[in-house]
Every structure is written in C-alpha cells, then in structure tokens.
C-alpha cells in the first residue's frame, strides 16, 4: 500500500491528533492514504470513531509498546 502523506502527532493528546489529521485529510485527494503516528493510548478509540463519523476508511491500526500507528484512506 502506498502512503501518500505522514503525520507525526507524538507527544500530543486528544483532541490534537484528530484535529491535525482532519486538517491534513482536507488537503488530500480522494483515495490518498495518510499514516499517523501517535503516543496517545486513547488514539485507538479516537481514530475508530473519527473514521466512522467522517466516512474515511481506517485501513490499519498498529499498537506498539509506546506508539500507535493509524492508516486512513481519504474518502
């Protein structure tokens, strides 16, 4: 899968990772893929809810020991 853009939200807590993601997705074309890296454990739930509410596809979520990676496809 091609990643078109990456967003580093390490060190930021809710709601900043979602707000920055929303802004970046608005600048992207339909079908493009965004990879977001976060350190906020709540981001797993937040990104699931965000995808449901906005219609963007949550392609993948990976939980590491200290980082969480979210991959979204722009609707």
Secondary structure, 3 states (H helix, E strand, C coil): CCCCEEEEECCCCCCHHHHHHHHHHHCCCCCCEEEEEECCCCHHHHHHHHHHHHCCEEEEEEECCCCEEEEEECC
